[in-house]
Amino acid sequence: MFEDERDDKIYNLIISNGIDRNNEYIQFTEKLYSKVEFLWKESVSGAYASAGPGFYEKIDGIILLSGLYKDNNELFEDLLKASEEYDIPIILVRPYGLEEVPEILEEKAATIVGWNANCIIDAIKNAHEII
């Protein structure tokens, strides 16, 4: 999608967080905020495993920051299960500065992106078309 095309949809996202030794979450959200034409909000649950359909049915995509996987396995597992159960696409973001992602995450992802803001936004907008 060209940047001058206006998309008024507000994308409702879950973005993996938790133990974040390299501040990837902050860097990622700054990328989203840098694209002022992209409208989004983040939904957060205290316990993703027990959040029900009322929470998940409004989610447009789950962003997994793969650099956080090692220290947040349980959170990632909960989000992977939710993705399958509620048919929510997973947008997998490579670890900052690296190319390889954990294989278990790669298998479940609708798409894999790096840290380019335009690529991230395109991946979010097109994720439902891929699954």
C-alpha positions in Angstrom: 0.0 0.0 0.0 1.3 3.4 -0.9 1.9 5.8 1.9 -0.5 8.4 0.5 -3.4 6.0 0.5 -5.4 6.5 3.7 -6.4 3.5 5.8 -8.8 4.7 8.6 -8.9 1.3 10.2 -7.6 1.2 13.8 -5.6 -2.1 14.1 -6.0 -3.8 17.5 -2.7 -5.6 18.3 -1.2 -7.7 21.0 2.6 -7.1 21.1 4.7 -9.5 23.1 6.4 -8.0 26.0 8.0 -9.3 29.3 11.6 -9.6 30.1 13.3 -7.4 27.5 17.0 -7.1 27.9 17.5 -5.2 24.7 14.5 -2.8 24.9 13.0 -4.4 21.7 9.5 -3.6 22.8 10.2 0.1 23.1 12.1 0.1 19.8 9.2 -1.7 18.1 6.5 0.6 19.3 8.6 3.6 18.4 8.6 2.2 14.8 4.8 2.0 14.8 4.4 5.5 16.3 6.8 6.9 13.6 4.2 6.1 11.0 1.5 8.6 12.0 -0.8 7.5 9.1 -1.0 4.0 10.7 -3.7 3.8 13.3 -3.3 1.2 16.0 -3.9 0.4 19.6 -2.6 -2.3 21.9 -4.7 -4.8 23.9 -3.0 -6.2 27.0 -4.2 -8.9 29.3 -2.8 -9.9 32.7 -3.2 -13.5 31.7 -3.5 -14.3 28.0 -4.1 -18.0 28.8 -7.4 -17.2 30.5 -8.5 -14.2 28.4 -11.6 -15.4 26.6 -13.4 -14.8 23.3 -14.5 -11.3 24.2 -10.9 -10.3 24.4 -9.5 -12.1 21.4 -12.3 -11.6 18.9 -11.4 -8.0 18.5 -7.7 -8.6 17.9 -6.3 -8.0 14.3 -2.9 -9.5 14.9 -0.4 -10.8 17.4 3.1 -9.3 17.1 5.8 -11.6 18.4 9.1 -10.0 19.0 11.2 -13.1 18.6 14.2 -11.6 20.4 12.1 -11.9 23.6 11.2 -15.6 23.1 14.0 -17.1 25.2 13.1 -15.2 28.4 9.3 -15.3 27.9 8.5 -18.8 26.7 5.2 -19.1 28.7 3.8 -15.9 27.3 4.7 -16.9 23.8 3.1 -20.3 24.2 -0.1 -18.6 25.5 -0.2 -16.3 22.5 0.5 -19.1 20.0 -2.4 -21.1 21.4 -4.7 -18.0 21.2 -3.6 -17.4 17.6 -4.7 -20.9 16.7 -7.9 -21.0 18.7 -9.2 -17.6 17.5 -7.6 -17.6 14.0 -5.5 -14.5 14.7 -2.5 -14.0 12.4 1.0 -13.9 13.9 3.5 -11.3 12.7 6.9 -12.5 13.7 9.6 -9.8 14.1 13.2 -10.9 13.8 15.5 -10.3 16.8 16.9 -6.9 16.5 20.1 -7.0 14.4 19.8 -10.8 13.6 18.2 -12.8 10.8 17.4 -16.1 12.5 14.2 -16.7 14.4 13.2 -19.7 16.6 11.9 -22.5 14.3 8.8 -23.1 16.5 7.7 -19.4 16.0 8.6 -19.4 12.3 6.2 -22.4 11.7 3.3 -20.5 13.3 3.9 -17.1 11.7 1.7 -15.7 9.0 4.6 -13.5 8.0 8.1 -12.6 9.2 9.5 -9.1 9.1 12.6 -7.2 10.1 12.7 -3.7 11.7 11.7 -1.5 8.8 8.6 0.5 9.8 7.0 0.3 6.3 7.5 -3.5 6.1 6.0 -3.9 9.6 2.9 -2.0 8.8 2.4 -3.7 5.4 2.8 -7.1 7.2 0.1 -6.1 9.8 -2.3 -4.9 7.2 -1.9 -8.0 5.0 -1.5 -10.7 7.7 -5.2 -11.8 7.4 -4.8 -12.4 3.7 -1.9 -14.7 4.3 -3.5 -17.1 6.8 
